[in-house]
Structures are given as C-alpha cells and as structure tokens.
Amino acid sequence: MAKKAASPPPPKPYEVLAMRLQRVINSPAAQRSKTALLERLESDPDDAWDRVMEELSDTDNVTLAFRDDGHVQIFWTVPQEG
C-alpha cells in the first residue's frame, strides 16, 4: 500500500503577511515610484505586523510613515554604486 505524501505545513501568519506585503512592494508601480502603501488588514495578527514593521524599519535606505488609519507608507532609495 502506497503511503500518502505528507503535505507541507500551512504557512505561519507572519509568512502570509510578509508574502502579501512583498507582492505590494515588488509591484511594477511601486518599483517605479519607490513607494508603496502597506495596508493592514483586520486579520493581520499584531505580533506578525509588528515583526514585519520592525524588520522593514531596520533596513537601510527605507523609511516608514505610519498613518492614522493603521496603514504604513513605505519609501526607499536605491544607493548609487561606485
């Protein structure tokens, strides 16, 4: 009898949030303007949201603007090589 292949565990809330925000940041419009609006959903756990925001704020050449509506505007610059 063949064994059923184990399915991978579902992604953790932090991973789901990080992937969603990564898609927003990597969109062509965001890449052209070097800014993106990171929308916080009611379903985003506080600990996952806080962790992602902390990681982004620790990134060089990245600025976060926390808005009154709970969303975050992210801006970045690409350093000149040379």
PDB file of N, CA, C and O in Angstrom:
ATOM      1  N   MET A   1       0.844  -1.170   0.000  1.00  0.00           N
ATOM      2  CA  MET A   1       0.000   0.000   0.000  1.00  0.00           C
ATOM      3  C   MET A   1       0.895   1.241   0.000  1.00  0.00           C
ATOM      4  O   MET A   1       1.808   1.353   0.818  1.00  0.00           O
ATOM      5  N   ALA A   2       0.636   2.150  -0.900  1.00  0.00           N
ATOM      6  CA  ALA A   2       1.448   3.369  -1.014  1.00  0.00           C
ATOM      7  C   ALA A   2       1.101   4.332   0.109  1.00  0.00           C
ATOM      8  O   ALA A   2      -0.057   4.499   0.493  1.00  0.00           O
ATOM      9  N   LYS A   3       2.162   4.961   0.621  1.00  0.00           N
ATOM     10  CA  LYS A   3       1.947   5.955   1.669  1.00  0.00           C
ATOM     11  C   LYS A   3       1.583   7.287   1.031  1.00  0.00           C
ATOM     12  O   LYS A   3       2.088   7.650  -0.031  1.00  0.00           O
ATOM     13  N   LYS A   4       0.711   7.992   1.695  1.00  0.00           N
ATOM     14  CA  LYS A   4       0.313   9.308   1.226  1.00  0.00           C
ATOM     15  C   LYS A   4       1.439  10.292   1.535  1.00  0.00           C
ATOM     16  O   LYS A   4       1.954  10.323   2.652  1.00  0.00           O
ATOM     17  N   ALA A   5       1.810  11.081   0.557  1.00  0.00           N
ATOM     18  CA  ALA A   5       2.880  12.062   0.763  1.00  0.00           C
ATOM     19  C   ALA A   5       2.415  13.107   1.766  1.00  0.00           C
ATOM     20  O   ALA A   5       1.295  13.613   1.697  1.00  0.00           O
ATOM     21  N   ALA A   6       3.301  13.412   2.692  1.00  0.00           N
ATOM     22  CA  ALA A   6       2.973  14.418   3.695  1.00  0.00           C
ATOM     23  C   ALA A   6       2.922  15.787   3.033  1.00  0.00           C
ATOM     24  O   ALA A   6       3.836  16.180   2.308  1.00  0.00           O
ATOM     25  N   SER A   7       1.852  16.492   3.293  1.00  0.00           N
ATOM     26  CA  SER A   7       1.751  17.834   2.722  1.00  0.00           C
ATOM     27  C   SER A   7       2.511  18.808   3.619  1.00  0.00           C
ATOM     28  O   SER A   7       2.585  18.617   4.832  1.00  0.00           O
ATOM     29  N   PRO A   8       3.068  19.840   3.020  1.00  0.00           N
ATOM     30  CA  PRO A   8       3.816  20.795   3.835  1.00  0.00           C
ATOM     31  C   PRO A   8       2.867  21.516   4.788  1.00  0.00           C
ATOM     32  O   PRO A   8       1.684  21.686   4.493  1.00  0.00           O
ATOM     33  N   PRO A   9       3.396  21.933   5.923  1.00  0.00           N
ATOM     34  CA  PRO A   9       2.524  22.636   6.870  1.00  0.00           C
ATOM     35  C   PRO A   9       2.075  23.970   6.274  1.00  0.00           C
ATOM     36  O   PRO A   9       2.796  24.567   5.474  1.00  0.00           O
ATOM     37  N   PRO A  10       0.901  24.433   6.658  1.00  0.00           N
ATOM     38  CA  PRO A  10       0.444  25.723   6.128  1.00  0.00           C
ATOM     39  C   PRO A  10       1.373  26.838   6.607  1.00  0.00           C
ATOM     40  O   PRO A  10       1.963  26.729   7.682  1.00  0.00           O
ATOM     41  N   PRO A  11       1.510  27.907   5.822  1.00  0.00           N
ATOM     42  CA  PRO A  11       2.402  28.990   6.238  1.00  0.00           C
ATOM     43  C   PRO A  11       1.895  29.662   7.512  1.00  0.00           C
ATOM     44  O   PRO A  11       0.694  29.733   7.769  1.00  0.00           O
ATOM     45  N   LYS A  12       2.839  30.143   8.287  1.00  0.00           N
ATOM     46  CA  LYS A  12       2.510  30.850   9.524  1.00  0.00           C
ATOM     47  C   LYS A  12       1.962  32.234   9.173  1.00  0.00           C
ATOM     48  O   LYS A  12       2.236  32.744   8.086  1.00  0.00           O
ATOM     49  N   PRO A  13       1.189  32.852  10.078  1.00  0.00           N
ATOM     50  CA  PRO A  13       0.632  34.182   9.794  1.00  0.00           C
ATOM     51  C   PRO A  13       1.694  35.204   9.391  1.00  0.00           C
ATOM     52  O   PRO A  13       1.453  36.030   8.511  1.00  0.00           O
ATOM     53  N   TYR A  14       2.864  35.152  10.026  1.00  0.00           N
ATOM     54  CA  TYR A  14       3.953  36.071   9.665  1.00  0.00           C
ATOM     55  C   TYR A  14       4.358  35.866   8.208  1.00  0.00           C
ATOM     56  O   TYR A  14       4.575  36.836   7.481  1.00  0.00           O
ATOM     57  N   GLU A  15       4.461  34.608   7.779  1.00  0.00           N
ATOM     58  CA  GLU A  15       4.875  34.301   6.411  1.00  0.00           C
ATOM     59  C   GLU A  15       3.829  34.768   5.399  1.00  0.00           C
ATOM     60  O   GLU A  15       4.176  35.290   4.339  1.00  0.00           O
ATOM     61  N   VAL A  16       2.554  34.579   5.726  1.00  0.00           N
ATOM     62  CA  VAL A  16       1.472  35.012   4.837  1.00  0.00           C
ATOM     63  C   VAL A  16       1.508  36.532   4.687  1.00  0.00           C
ATOM     64  O   VAL A  16       1.403  37.052   3.577  1.00  0.00           O
ATOM     65  N   LEU A  17       1.655  37.240   5.805  1.00  0.00           N
ATOM     66  CA  LEU A  17       1.718  38.699   5.788  1.00  0.00           C
ATOM     67  C   LEU A  17       2.933  39.180   5.003  1.00  0.00           C
ATOM     68  O   LEU A  17       2.815  40.071   4.162  1.00  0.00           O
ATOM     69  N   ALA A  18       4.087  38.603   5.270  1.00  0.00           N
ATOM     70  CA  ALA A  18       5.314  39.013   4.588  1.00  0.00           C
ATOM     71  C   ALA A  18       5.194  38.800   3.078  1.00  0.00           C
ATOM     72  O   ALA A  18       5.637  39.647   2.303  1.00  0.00           O
ATOM     73  N   MET A  19       4.607  37.691   2.653  1.00  0.00           N
ATOM     74  CA  MET A  19       4.443  37.430   1.220  1.00  0.00           C
ATOM     75  C   MET A  19       3.488  38.446   0.586  1.00  0.00           C
ATOM     76  O   MET A  19       3.727  38.918  -0.526  1.00  0.00           O
ATOM     77  N   ARG A  20       2.406  38.781   1.298  1.00  0.00           N
ATOM     78  CA  ARG A  20       1.444  39.753   0.771  1.00  0.00           C
ATOM     79  C   ARG A  20       2.097  41.123   0.606  1.00  0.00           C
ATOM     80  O   ARG A  20       1.938  41.765  -0.432  1.00  0.00           O
ATOM     81  N   LEU A  21       2.825  41.572   1.620  1.00  0.00           N
ATOM     82  CA  LEU A  21       3.472  42.878   1.547  1.00  0.00           C
ATOM     83  C   LEU A  21       4.594  42.885   0.513  1.00  0.00           C
ATOM     84  O   LEU A  21       4.832  43.903  -0.138  1.00  0.00           O
ATOM     85  N   GLN A  22       5.278  41.763   0.360  1.00  0.00           N
ATOM     86  CA  GLN A  22       6.337  41.665  -0.646  1.00  0.00           C
ATOM     87  C   GLN A  22       5.762  41.840  -2.052  1.00  0.00           C
ATOM     88  O   GLN A  22       6.378  42.483  -2.903  1.00  0.00           O
ATOM     89  N   ARG A  23       4.579  41.267  -2.292  1.00  0.00           N
ATOM     90  CA  ARG A  23       3.938  41.435  -3.604  1.00  0.00           C
ATOM     91  C   ARG A  23       3.623  42.911  -3.864  1.00  0.00           C
ATOM     92  O   ARG A  23       3.800  43.397  -4.980  1.00  0.00           O
ATOM     93  N   VAL A  24       3.157  43.621  -2.830  1.00  0.00           N
ATOM     94  CA  VAL A  24       2.848  45.050  -2.974  1.00  0.00           C
ATOM     95  C   VAL A  24       4.120  45.827  -3.296  1.00  0.00           C
ATOM     96  O   VAL A  24       4.137  46.637  -4.223  1.00  0.00           O
ATOM     97  N   ILE A  25       5.179  45.583  -2.537  1.00  0.00           N
ATOM     98  CA  ILE A  25       6.445  46.302  -2.714  1.00  0.00           C
ATOM     99  C   ILE A  25       7.070  45.989  -4.071  1.00  0.00           C
ATOM    100  O   ILE A  25       7.684  46.863  -4.681  1.00  0.00           O
ATOM    101  N   ASN A  26       6.924  44.774  -4.542  1.00  0.00           N
ATOM    102  CA  ASN A  26       7.540  44.363  -5.806  1.00  0.00           C
ATOM    103  C   ASN A  26       6.693  44.668  -7.035  1.00  0.00           C
ATOM    104  O   ASN A  26       7.097  44.358  -8.156  1.00  0.00           O
ATOM    105  N   SER A  27       5.529  45.268  -6.842  1.00  0.00           N
ATOM    106  CA  SER A  27       4.685  45.591  -7.996  1.00  0.00           C
ATOM    107  C   SER A  27       5.401  46.602  -8.890  1.00  0.00           C
ATOM    108  O   SER A  27       6.175  47.421  -8.393  1.00  0.00           O
ATOM    109  N   PRO A  28       5.156  46.558 -10.194  1.00  0.00           N
ATOM    110  CA  PRO A  28       5.827  47.496 -11.104  1.00  0.00           C
ATOM    111  C   PRO A  28       5.602  48.967 -10.732  1.00  0.00           C
ATOM    112  O   PRO A  28       6.530  49.772 -10.811  1.00  0.00           O
ATOM    113  N   ALA A  29       4.384  49.320 -10.331  1.00  0.00           N
ATOM    114  CA  ALA A  29       4.101  50.718  -9.968  1.00  0.00           C
ATOM    115  C   ALA A  29       4.917  51.140  -8.754  1.00  0.00           C
ATOM    116  O   ALA A  29       5.470  52.240  -8.733  1.00  0.00           O
ATOM    117  N   ALA A  30       4.999  50.282  -7.749  1.00  0.00           N
ATOM    118  CA  ALA A  30       5.778  50.603  -6.551  1.00  0.00           C
ATOM    119  C   ALA A  30       7.259  50.697  -6.880  1.00  0.00           C
ATOM    120  O   ALA A  30       7.956  51.568  -6.360  1.00  0.00           O
ATOM    121  N   GLN A  31       7.739  49.822  -7.727  1.00  0.00           N
ATOM    122  CA  GLN A  31       9.154  49.848  -8.084  1.00  0.00           C
ATOM    123  C   GLN A  31       9.511  51.118  -8.859  1.00  0.00           C
ATOM    124  O   GLN A  31      10.598  51.669  -8.684  1.00  0.00           O
ATOM    125  N   ARG A  32       8.602  51.579  -9.709  1.00  0.00           N
ATOM    126  CA  ARG A  32       8.859  52.819 -10.454  1.00  0.00           C
ATOM    127  C   ARG A  32       8.906  54.025  -9.522  1.00  0.00           C
ATOM    128  O   ARG A  32       9.790  54.874  -9.644  1.00  0.00           O
ATOM    129  N   SER A  33       7.956  54.101  -8.593  1.00  0.00           N
ATOM    130  CA  SER A  33       7.848  55.279  -7.725  1.00  0.00           C
ATOM    131  C   SER A  33       8.652  55.144  -6.435  1.00  0.00           C
ATOM    132  O   SER A  33       8.819  56.119  -5.702  1.00  0.00           O
ATOM    133  N   LYS A  34       9.145  53.949  -6.157  1.00  0.00           N
ATOM    134  CA  LYS A  34       9.909  53.653  -4.938  1.00  0.00           C
ATOM    135  C   LYS A  34       9.117  53.994  -3.676  1.00  0.00           C
ATOM    136  O   LYS A  34       9.658  54.514  -2.701  1.00  0.00           O
ATOM    137  N   THR A  35       7.843  53.691  -3.726  1.00  0.00           N
ATOM    138  CA  THR A  35       6.954  53.853  -2.583  1.00  0.00           C
ATOM    139  C   THR A  35       5.789  52.878  -2.730  1.00  0.00           C
ATOM    140  O   THR A  35       5.424  52.489  -3.839  1.00  0.00           O
ATOM    141  N   ALA A  36       5.217  52.491  -1.596  1.00  0.00           N
ATOM    142  CA  ALA A  36       4.063  51.591  -1.616  1.00  0.00           C
ATOM    143  C   ALA A  36       3.259  51.800  -0.343  1.00  0.00           C
ATOM    144  O   ALA A  36       3.804  52.173   0.695  1.00  0.00           O
ATOM    145  N   LEU A  37       1.964  51.557  -0.432  1.00  0.00           N
ATOM    146  CA  LEU A  37       1.095  51.617   0.732  1.00  0.00           C
ATOM    147  C   LEU A  37       0.890  50.195   1.236  1.00  0.00           C
ATOM    148  O   LEU A  37       0.347  49.343   0.533  1.00  0.00           O
ATOM    149  N   LEU A  38       1.329  49.955   2.459  1.00  0.00           N
ATOM    150  CA  LEU A  38       1.161  48.644   3.079  1.00  0.00           C
ATOM    151  C   LEU A  38      -0.108  48.700   3.915  1.00  0.00           C
ATOM    152  O   LEU A  38      -0.149  49.350   4.959  1.00  0.00           O
ATOM    153  N   GLU A  39      -1.138  48.016   3.448  1.00  0.00           N
ATOM    154  CA  GLU A  39      -2.434  48.065   4.106  1.00  0.00           C
ATOM    155  C   GLU A  39      -2.539  46.980   5.160  1.00  0.00           C
ATOM    156  O   GLU A  39      -2.339  45.796   4.889  1.00  0.00           O
ATOM    157  N   ARG A  40      -2.856  47.414   6.359  1.00  0.00           N
ATOM    158  CA  ARG A  40      -3.037  46.461   7.446  1.00  0.00           C
ATOM    159  C   ARG A  40      -4.481  45.975   7.428  1.00  0.00           C
ATOM    160  O   ARG A  40      -5.421  46.770   7.425  1.00  0.00           O
ATOM    161  N   LEU A  41      -4.635  44.656   7.416  1.00  0.00           N
ATOM    162  CA  LEU A  41      -5.960  44.048   7.437  1.00  0.00           C
ATOM    163  C   LEU A  41      -6.339  43.701   8.869  1.00  0.00           C
ATOM    164  O   LEU A  41      -5.471  43.482   9.713  1.00  0.00           O
ATOM    165  N   GLU A  42      -7.630  43.652   9.135  1.00  0.00           N
ATOM    166  CA  GLU A  42      -8.085  43.279  10.478  1.00  0.00           C
ATOM    167  C   GLU A  42      -7.604  41.889  10.861  1.00  0.00           C
ATOM    168  O   GLU A  42      -7.429  41.594  12.044  1.00  0.00           O
ATOM    169  N   SER A  43      -7.391  41.043   9.878  1.00  0.00           N
ATOM    170  CA  SER A  43      -6.967  39.664  10.146  1.00  0.00           C
ATOM    171  C   SER A  43      -5.464  39.535  10.391  1.00  0.00           C
ATOM    172  O   SER A  43      -4.994  38.452  10.741  1.00  0.00           O
ATOM    173  N   ASP A  44      -4.695  40.624  10.213  1.00  0.00           N
ATOM    174  CA  ASP A  44      -3.249  40.567  10.443  1.00  0.00           C
ATOM    175  C   ASP A  44      -2.968  40.543  11.942  1.00  0.00           C
ATOM    176  O   ASP A  44      -3.326  41.486  12.647  1.00  0.00           O
ATOM    177  N   PRO A  45      -2.337  39.485  12.440  1.00  0.00           N
ATOM    178  CA  PRO A  45      -2.027  39.426  13.873  1.00  0.00           C
ATOM    179  C   PRO A  45      -1.048  40.537  14.265  1.00  0.00           C
ATOM    180  O   PRO A  45      -0.139  40.877  13.507  1.00  0.00           O
ATOM    181  N   ASP A  46      -1.250  41.092  15.458  1.00  0.00           N
ATOM    182  CA  ASP A  46      -0.392  42.179  15.939  1.00  0.00           C
ATOM    183  C   ASP A  46       1.077  41.791  15.922  1.00  0.00           C
ATOM    184  O   ASP A  46       1.919  42.567  15.470  1.00  0.00           O
ATOM    185  N   ASP A  47       1.395  40.588  16.415  1.00  0.00           N
ATOM    186  CA  ASP A  47       2.809  40.203  16.515  1.00  0.00           C
ATOM    187  C   ASP A  47       3.452  40.071  15.133  1.00  0.00           C
ATOM    188  O   ASP A  47       4.613  40.438  14.955  1.00  0.00           O
ATOM    189  N   ALA A  48       2.714  39.555  14.163  1.00  0.00           N
ATOM    190  CA  ALA A  48       3.261  39.414  12.809  1.00  0.00           C
ATOM    191  C   ALA A  48       3.457  40.791  12.175  1.00  0.00           C
ATOM    192  O   ALA A  48       4.495  41.053  11.568  1.00  0.00           O
ATOM    193  N   TRP A  49       2.464  41.668  12.313  1.00  0.00           N
ATOM    194  CA  TRP A  49       2.564  43.017  11.753  1.00  0.00           C
ATOM    195  C   TRP A  49       3.744  43.767  12.378  1.00  0.00           C
ATOM    196  O   TRP A  49       4.548  44.374  11.669  1.00  0.00           O
ATOM    197  N   ASP A  50       3.841  43.720  13.710  1.00  0.00           N
ATOM    198  CA  ASP A  50       4.929  44.418  14.408  1.00  0.00           C
ATOM    199  C   ASP A  50       6.295  43.884  13.985  1.00  0.00           C
ATOM    200  O   ASP A  50       7.242  44.653  13.823  1.00  0.00           O
ATOM    201  N   ARG A  51       6.394  42.584  13.809  1.00  0.00           N
ATOM    202  CA  ARG A  51       7.670  41.985  13.403  1.00  0.00           C
ATOM    203  C   ARG A  51       8.080  42.451  12.012  1.00  0.00           C
ATOM    204  O   ARG A  51       9.238  42.807  11.794  1.00  0.00           O
ATOM    205  N   VAL A  52       7.145  42.451  11.072  1.00  0.00           N
ATOM    206  CA  VAL A  52       7.457  42.891   9.713  1.00  0.00           C
ATOM    207  C   VAL A  52       7.836  44.370   9.714  1.00  0.00           C
ATOM    208  O   VAL A  52       8.793  44.760   9.044  1.00  0.00           O
ATOM    209  N   MET A  53       7.099  45.198  10.457  1.00  0.00           N
ATOM    210  CA  MET A  53       7.410  46.631  10.500  1.00  0.00           C
ATOM    211  C   MET A  53       8.788  46.874  11.110  1.00  0.00           C
ATOM    212  O   MET A  53       9.531  47.739  10.646  1.00  0.00           O
ATOM    213  N   GLU A  54       9.127  46.117  12.142  1.00  0.00           N
ATOM    214  CA  GLU A  54      10.447  46.259  12.764  1.00  0.00           C
ATOM    215  C   GLU A  54      11.547  45.867  11.775  1.00  0.00           C
ATOM    216  O   GLU A  54      12.566  46.550  11.668  1.00  0.00           O
ATOM    217  N   GLU A  55      11.336  44.775  11.063  1.00  0.00           N
ATOM    218  CA  GLU A  55      12.334  44.335  10.089  1.00  0.00           C
ATOM    219  C   GLU A  55      12.501  45.362   8.967  1.00  0.00           C
ATOM    220  O   GLU A  55      13.620  45.631   8.532  1.00  0.00           O
ATOM    221  N   LEU A  56      11.394  45.933   8.502  1.00  0.00           N
ATOM    222  CA  LEU A  56      11.479  46.942   7.450  1.00  0.00           C
ATOM    223  C   LEU A  56      12.168  48.206   7.953  1.00  0.00           C
ATOM    224  O   LEU A  56      12.972  48.803   7.238  1.00  0.00           O
ATOM    225  N   SER A  57      11.857  48.614   9.181  1.00  0.00           N
ATOM    226  CA  SER A  57      12.451  49.847   9.711  1.00  0.00           C
ATOM    227  C   SER A  57      13.944  49.699   9.953  1.00  0.00           C
ATOM    228  O   SER A  57      14.668  50.694   9.969  1.00  0.00           O
ATOM    229  N   ASP A  58      14.413  48.477  10.141  1.00  0.00           N
ATOM    230  CA  ASP A  58      15.845  48.225  10.340  1.00  0.00           C
ATOM    231  C   ASP A  58      16.613  48.123   9.021  1.00  0.00           C
ATOM    232  O   ASP A  58      17.835  47.971   9.025  1.00  0.00           O
ATOM    233  N   THR A  59      15.909  48.206   7.905  1.00  0.00           N
ATOM    234  CA  THR A  59      16.532  48.072   6.591  1.00  0.00           C
ATOM    235  C   THR A  59      17.097  49.419   6.139  1.00  0.00           C
ATOM    236  O   THR A  59      16.417  50.442   6.221  1.00  0.00           O
ATOM    237  N   ASP A  60      18.339  49.416   5.663  1.00  0.00           N
ATOM    238  CA  ASP A  60      18.970  50.643   5.167  1.00  0.00           C
ATOM    239  C   ASP A  60      18.185  51.213   3.990  1.00  0.00           C
ATOM    240  O   ASP A  60      17.633  50.469   3.179  1.00  0.00           O
ATOM    241  N   ASN A  61      18.144  52.535   3.908  1.00  0.00           N
ATOM    242  CA  ASN A  61      17.527  53.268   2.799  1.00  0.00           C
ATOM    243  C   ASN A  61      16.015  53.081   2.711  1.00  0.00           C
ATOM    244  O   ASN A  61      15.426  53.282   1.649  1.00  0.00           O
ATOM    245  N   VAL A  62      15.381  52.695   3.829  1.00  0.00           N
ATOM    246  CA  VAL A  62      13.933  52.509   3.874  1.00  0.00           C
ATOM    247  C   VAL A  62      13.359  53.432   4.944  1.00  0.00           C
ATOM    248  O   VAL A  62      13.887  53.521   6.052  1.00  0.00           O
ATOM    249  N   THR A  63      12.265  54.120   4.595  1.00  0.00           N
ATOM    250  CA  THR A  63      11.566  54.988   5.534  1.00  0.00           C
ATOM    251  C   THR A  63      10.121  54.527   5.619  1.00  0.00           C
ATOM    252  O   THR A  63       9.487  54.257   4.599  1.00  0.00           O
ATOM    253  N   LEU A  64       9.604  54.439   6.833  1.00  0.00           N
ATOM    254  CA  LEU A  64       8.210  54.068   7.053  1.00  0.00           C
ATOM    255  C   LEU A  64       7.461  55.274   7.605  1.00  0.00           C
ATOM    256  O   LEU A  64       7.952  55.953   8.507  1.00  0.00           O
ATOM    257  N   ALA A  65       6.278  55.542   7.069  1.00  0.00           N
ATOM    258  CA  ALA A  65       5.403  56.594   7.575  1.00  0.00           C
ATOM    259  C   ALA A  65       4.126  55.921   8.068  1.00  0.00           C
ATOM    260  O   ALA A  65       3.332  55.417   7.275  1.00  0.00           O
ATOM    261  N   PHE A  66       3.939  55.919   9.387  1.00  0.00           N
ATOM    262  CA  PHE A  66       2.775  55.278   9.987  1.00  0.00           C
ATOM    263  C   PHE A  66       1.589  56.235   9.907  1.00  0.00           C
ATOM    264  O   PHE A  66       1.661  57.369  10.383  1.00  0.00           O
ATOM    265  N   ARG A  67       0.515  55.775   9.312  1.00  0.00           N
ATOM    266  CA  ARG A  67      -0.663  56.611   9.077  1.00  0.00           C
ATOM    267  C   ARG A  67      -1.706  56.395  10.162  1.00  0.00           C
ATOM    268  O   ARG A  67      -1.705  55.378  10.854  1.00  0.00           O
ATOM    269  N   ASP A  68      -2.592  57.368  10.295  1.00  0.00           N
ATOM    270  CA  ASP A  68      -3.646  57.299  11.307  1.00  0.00           C
ATOM    271  C   ASP A  68      -4.609  56.141  11.077  1.00  0.00           C
ATOM    272  O   ASP A  68      -5.229  55.654  12.022  1.00  0.00           O
ATOM    273  N   ASP A  69      -4.740  55.697   9.831  1.00  0.00           N
ATOM    274  CA  ASP A  69      -5.670  54.604   9.526  1.00  0.00           C
ATOM    275  C   ASP A  69      -5.072  53.221   9.774  1.00  0.00           C
ATOM    276  O   ASP A  69      -5.715  52.207   9.504  1.00  0.00           O
ATOM    277  N   GLY A  70      -3.821  53.181  10.297  1.00  0.00           N
ATOM    278  CA  GLY A  70      -3.187  51.900  10.595  1.00  0.00           C
ATOM    279  C   GLY A  70      -2.318  51.366   9.472  1.00  0.00           C
ATOM    280  O   GLY A  70      -1.541  50.434   9.677  1.00  0.00           O
ATOM    281  N   HIS A  71      -2.442  51.945   8.293  1.00  0.00           N
ATOM    282  CA  HIS A  71      -1.604  51.534   7.172  1.00  0.00           C
ATOM    283  C   HIS A  71      -0.236  52.200   7.285  1.00  0.00           C
ATOM    284  O   HIS A  71      -0.043  53.117   8.083  1.00  0.00           O
ATOM    285  N   VAL A  72       0.696  51.733   6.486  1.00  0.00           N
ATOM    286  CA  VAL A  72       2.054  52.268   6.506  1.00  0.00           C
ATOM    287  C   VAL A  72       2.486  52.568   5.077  1.00  0.00           C
ATOM    288  O   VAL A  72       2.384  51.721   4.190  1.00  0.00           O
ATOM    289  N   GLN A  73       2.970  53.788   4.870  1.00  0.00           N
ATOM    290  CA  GLN A  73       3.552  54.158   3.580  1.00  0.00           C
ATOM    291  C   GLN A  73       5.039  53.879   3.680  1.00  0.00           C
ATOM    292  O   GLN A  73       5.705  54.362   4.595  1.00  0.00           O
ATOM    293  N   ILE A  74       5.558  53.105   2.746  1.00  0.00           N
ATOM    294  CA  ILE A  74       6.983  52.785   2.740  1.00  0.00           C
ATOM    295  C   ILE A  74       7.634  53.491   1.554  1.00  0.00           C
ATOM    296  O   ILE A  74       7.100  53.502   0.445  1.00  0.00           O
ATOM    297  N   PHE A  75       8.793  54.074   1.815  1.00  0.00           N
ATOM    298  CA  PHE A  75       9.591  54.752   0.797  1.00  0.00           C
ATOM    299  C   PHE A  75      10.983  54.150   0.836  1.00  0.00           C
ATOM    300  O   PHE A  75      11.464  53.767   1.902  1.00  0.00           O
ATOM    301  N   TRP A  76      11.634  54.064  -0.315  1.00  0.00           N
ATOM    302  CA  TRP A  76      13.007  53.574  -0.318  1.00  0.00           C
ATOM    303  C   TRP A  76      13.806  54.274  -1.402  1.00  0.00           C
ATOM    304  O   TRP A  76      13.267  54.804  -2.374  1.00  0.00           O
ATOM    305  N   THR A  77      15.102  54.252  -1.195  1.00  0.00           N
ATOM    306  CA  THR A  77      16.027  54.782  -2.191  1.00  0.00           C
ATOM    307  C   THR A  77      16.989  53.671  -2.574  1.00  0.00           C
ATOM    308  O   THR A  77      17.263  52.761  -1.792  1.00  0.00           O
ATOM    309  N   VAL A  78      17.488  53.768  -3.782  1.00  0.00           N
ATOM    310  CA  VAL A  78      18.477  52.804  -4.255  1.00  0.00           C
ATOM    311  C   VAL A  78      19.818  53.528  -4.243  1.00  0.00           C
ATOM    312  O   VAL A  78      20.004  54.492  -4.986  1.00  0.00           O
ATOM    313  N   PRO A  79      20.760  53.075  -3.406  1.00  0.00           N
ATOM    314  CA  PRO A  79      22.049  53.766  -3.331  1.00  0.00           C
ATOM    315  C   PRO A  79      22.805  53.697  -4.657  1.00  0.00           C
ATOM    316  O   PRO A  79      22.737  52.706  -5.385  1.00  0.00           O
ATOM    317  N   GLN A  80      23.518  54.765  -4.942  1.00  0.00           N
ATOM    318  CA  GLN A  80      24.343  54.814  -6.150  1.00  0.00           C
ATOM    319  C   GLN A  80      25.569  53.936  -5.962  1.00  0.00           C
ATOM    320  O   GLN A  80      26.201  53.955  -4.906  1.00  0.00           O
ATOM    321  N   GLU A  81      25.896  53.176  -6.977  1.00  0.00           N
ATOM    322  CA  GLU A  81      27.099  52.339  -6.916  1.00  0.00           C
ATOM    323  C   GLU A  81      28.304  53.167  -7.323  1.00  0.00           C
ATOM    324  O   GLU A  81      28.207  54.082  -8.140  1.00  0.00           O
ATOM    325  N   GLY A  82      29.443  52.824  -6.734  1.00  0.00           N
ATOM    326  CA  GLY A  82      30.650  53.498  -7.174  1.00  0.00           C
ATOM    327  C   GLY A  82      31.359  54.067  -6.076  1.00  0.00           C
ATOM    328  O   GLY A  82      32.410  54.678  -6.270  1.00  0.00           O
TER     329      GLY A  82
END
